[in-house]
Each structure stands twice: as structure tokens, then as C-alpha cells.
Amino acid sequence: MFVSQRVLACVLLALPAAAQSPAFEVVSIKLNTTNDPRNMRMQVLPGGRLMATSLPLRLLLSYAYDVPVNPSERMTGVPEWTVREMYDVEAKAPEGAVPAGLPANELRSRMQAMIRTLLADQFKLVVRTTTRDMPVYALTLAPGGPKMQKAEIDEKGCSADPGDPASCHGFTGGMGRGMHGKAVNMSDVARFIENWTDHPVIDRTGLDGLFAVDTEGWVPMRLPPPPPGGAPNPSARPSGDGDMSDPDRPTLFVILRKLGLDLKQHRGPVQTYVVEHIDHASAN
């Protein structure tokens, strides 16, 4: 285990905010050797605290850069070990850097900036940002408009603690288990489903506010090829996503239309990230 501590000198406080890299004041990282995904947990807590257990580095990259956890055109060059290698992470922002009562989107933005600095400092991450023209899905309103119920709370009532019943902007479930979110917006929906689409998803609904979303599971957009020399096993169940061979399970397009939403394919500019270098964490 190692601990690194930043002491912010008064001279730095006098510099413009843009000249400083937002960073955690204290960071503790240790390799988790249990390799048990059932213990995986990540919390972004009020006051600018990050708590994670058994967290694959790929998930931290996903949160920091707003890219899918699954392989995506949005972020390339990510080594395979970032999925297998798990870490326990504790980090604390400087006093006042993340004041209480921030809107959820502002809290996320500030935490993302500090996590990017953590990745650069502790894992020597080097990322090149590019813009590419590529196929995308636009998440739009279907004819007839939205068919989702308004959430029981609004942004002012949201908690930043994922364990709090008043937490917002989070989903449970997945491709074979459906989308389940009690207070989510359309950007959250686009971000979540992009983990299972074959192209990036951009929110173009123009719909504001928080909604309760609860759906059944859906089949993959592209089914995996059958094994060499044989037919696919109809009883095969990919880990965590239910039975993908069920012919009665709907597509993601059908699921979204039940919510009054649609996916339309376009081409457009997308900000992408290329990982040029990343190391395993090691003691200073």
C-alpha cells in the first residue's frame, strides 16, 4: 500500500484556477488481490471523497472520461490488464474544493477532473484527445413523446451517496436484466445504453428533468459468432446479463420505444481518447 499527500502552498492558491490541475489532497491506493467482483464498489461522496473497493482500473477510466465500461470507439488503446487488475482507492479533495450542495452534474465534473489527475499521477496515464467523424446513434423522442413517469425527487433533492435512497443518476441492471433507475435524466440513459450499442450514443431528446425508468432486458445488437464446428449453445448465459438466446427478448430499439424514445443512426464528430501510456500502480 502507498499513500501520497499534496500540500497546496499559498502561492498556488493565488494563481488562477485554470492554471492549477484539480487534484485530491490525499490519495491511498493498494492492489486488491481477492479478485472477487462481488466486492466491487465505487462511491463518490459529498465533500469530494472517492471510496472504491475491488475496482478494475477500466471502471475508473470510464467514470473519469465519460466513456463506456465495455470496449468502445470513444476510448482506444486500453490494455487488457485494466479489466483484470483490481484496486482499493481512497481519496479526499482539499477542504472547500467540492462544497456541499453542488448539483449532481457539477459534482461529477469536479470529481472527474480530480480522478484524471489521480490517474496521471499514480498510473502515469497519458491520453491523447481527438475528434473523429463516425457513425453515432442519436437518442431522440419517439412520435407521441415520452412515456416515462417523472421521478419522485428533483435535482435539489438528490443525494451524492449511491447508498442513499435519494441518490440520482444511477442505474442497476444491464443488457439481459433491463434498465432500472429511480431518478435519471436522458444523458444518463444515453451513457448507460452505450455500454451495449455498437456506436456512441448522443442525447438529442431535448428533454429535461429526472424520470423513473424500469424496463425488461434486451438482446445484443450483434450476437457473438457460433463456436467453431458447432451451433451456439441455446442454454449459454453470458455472465451477469441473463439468457441472451431467448428469441422472445426484445431489442434495445423496442425497449426504448416503450419509453417514448428512439435511436436514429447518423454520422457526426465525436470526441475520442487514445491511451498512449498507462502503468500498474506502484509505491512512490
GICOR-V923124 format. One record per backbone hydrogen bond with DSSP energy under -0.5 kcal/mol. CO is the residue of the C=O (numbers start at 1). NH is the residue of the N-H. E is the energy in kcal/mol with one decimal. If there is no record, write none. Layout:
co->CO nh->NH e->E
co->CO nh->NH e->E
This chain:
co->2 nh->29 e->-1.6
co->4 nh->27 e->-2.2
co->6 nh->8 e->-0.6
co->7 nh->9 e->-0.7
co->9 nh->12 e->-0.8
co->9 nh->13 e->-1.3
co->10 nh->14 e->-1.0
co->12 nh->15 e->-1.2
co->16 nh->19 e->-1.6
co->17 nh->20 e->-1.4
co->20 nh->22 e->-0.6
co->23 nh->94 e->-0.6
co->25 nh->6 e->-3.1
co->26 nh->92 e->-2.3
co->27 nh->4 e->-2.2
co->28 nh->90 e->-2.6
co->29 nh->2 e->-1.5
co->30 nh->88 e->-2.9
co->31 nh->33 e->-0.7
co->32 nh->86 e->-0.6
co->35 nh->37 e->-0.7
co->36 nh->39 e->-1.9
co->37 nh->40 e->-1.5
co->41 nh->53 e->-2.8
co->43 nh->45 e->-0.6
co->43 nh->51 e->-2.6
co->45 nh->48 e->-1.4
co->45 nh->49 e->-1.4
co->48 nh->93 e->-1.7
co->49 nh->45 e->-3.0
co->50 nh->91 e->-2.1
co->51 nh->43 e->-3.3
co->52 nh->89 e->-1.8
co->53 nh->41 e->-2.3
co->54 nh->56 e->-0.6
co->55 nh->87 e->-1.9
co->56 nh->59 e->-1.4
co->56 nh->60 e->-1.0
co->57 nh->61 e->-2.2
co->58 nh->62 e->-2.1
co->59 nh->63 e->-2.2
co->60 nh->64 e->-2.4
co->61 nh->65 e->-2.1
co->62 nh->66 e->-0.8
co->62 nh->67 e->-1.5
co->72 nh->75 e->-0.8
co->74 nh->273 e->-3.3
co->75 nh->72 e->-0.7
co->76 nh->275 e->-3.0
co->77 nh->79 e->-0.6
co->79 nh->82 e->-1.4
co->80 nh->83 e->-1.8
co->80 nh->84 e->-0.9
co->81 nh->85 e->-2.9
co->82 nh->58 e->-2.3
co->85 nh->57 e->-1.3
co->86 nh->32 e->-2.6
co->87 nh->55 e->-2.7
co->87 nh->89 e->-0.5
co->88 nh->30 e->-2.1
co->89 nh->52 e->-2.7
co->90 nh->28 e->-3.1
co->91 nh->50 e->-2.4
co->92 nh->25 e->-2.5
co->92 nh->26 e->-1.6
co->94 nh->97 e->-2.2
co->96 nh->99 e->-0.5
co->99 nh->102 e->-1.0
co->103 nh->107 e->-2.5
co->104 nh->108 e->-2.4
co->105 nh->109 e->-1.9
co->106 nh->110 e->-2.3
co->107 nh->111 e->-2.4
co->108 nh->112 e->-2.7
co->109 nh->113 e->-1.9
co->110 nh->114 e->-1.8
co->111 nh->115 e->-2.5
co->112 nh->116 e->-2.2
co->113 nh->117 e->-1.6
co->114 nh->118 e->-2.3
co->115 nh->119 e->-2.6
co->116 nh->120 e->-2.0
co->117 nh->121 e->-2.7
co->118 nh->122 e->-3.1
co->118 nh->123 e->-0.5
co->119 nh->123 e->-1.5
co->119 nh->125 e->-1.7
co->120 nh->124 e->-0.6
co->122 nh->282 e->-0.5
co->123 nh->279 e->-3.5
co->126 nh->276 e->-2.5
co->126 nh->277 e->-1.4
co->127 nh->129 e->-0.5
co->128 nh->274 e->-2.7
co->130 nh->272 e->-3.1
co->132 nh->134 e->-0.6
co->132 nh->270 e->-2.6
co->134 nh->268 e->-2.1
co->135 nh->200 e->-0.6
co->136 nh->266 e->-2.9
co->137 nh->139 e->-0.6
co->137 nh->202 e->-3.0
co->138 nh->140 e->-0.7
co->138 nh->264 e->-2.0
co->139 nh->204 e->-2.6
co->140 nh->262 e->-2.4
co->142 nh->145 e->-2.4
co->149 nh->212 e->-2.7
co->154 nh->157 e->-1.1
co->155 nh->158 e->-1.3
co->159 nh->168 e->-0.9
co->160 nh->162 e->-0.6
co->161 nh->164 e->-2.0
co->164 nh->167 e->-2.2
co->166 nh->159 e->-2.1
co->172 nh->180 e->-1.6
co->174 nh->177 e->-0.8
co->174 nh->178 e->-2.5
co->175 nh->218 e->-4.1
co->178 nh->174 e->-1.8
co->179 nh->215 e->-2.3
co->180 nh->172 e->-1.8
co->181 nh->213 e->-3.3
co->183 nh->169 e->-3.2
co->184 nh->211 e->-2.8
co->185 nh->189 e->-1.8
co->186 nh->190 e->-2.5
co->187 nh->191 e->-2.4
co->188 nh->192 e->-2.4
co->189 nh->193 e->-2.7
co->190 nh->194 e->-1.3
co->192 nh->195 e->-1.5
co->193 nh->196 e->-2.4
co->196 nh->221 e->-0.6
co->200 nh->137 e->-3.1
co->202 nh->139 e->-3.1
co->202 nh->204 e->-0.6
co->206 nh->208 e->-0.5
co->210 nh->151 e->-2.2
co->211 nh->184 e->-2.5
co->211 nh->213 e->-0.6
co->212 nh->149 e->-0.7
co->213 nh->181 e->-2.9
co->227 nh->230 e->-1.7
co->232 nh->234 e->-0.7
co->233 nh->236 e->-1.9
co->238 nh->241 e->-1.7
co->242 nh->244 e->-0.9
co->243 nh->246 e->-0.9
co->246 nh->249 e->-1.4
co->250 nh->219 e->-2.1
co->251 nh->255 e->-2.1
co->252 nh->256 e->-2.5
co->253 nh->257 e->-2.0
co->254 nh->258 e->-1.6
co->255 nh->259 e->-0.5
co->256 nh->259 e->-1.3
co->256 nh->261 e->-2.5
co->257 nh->260 e->-1.4
co->259 nh->147 e->-2.5
co->260 nh->142 e->-2.1
co->262 nh->140 e->-2.7
co->264 nh->138 e->-3.1
co->266 nh->136 e->-2.7
co->268 nh->134 e->-2.1
co->270 nh->132 e->-2.5
co->272 nh->130 e->-2.6
co->273 nh->76 e->-2.3
co->273 nh->275 e->-0.5
co->274 nh->128 e->-2.7
co->274 nh->276 e->-0.8
co->277 nh->126 e->-2.6
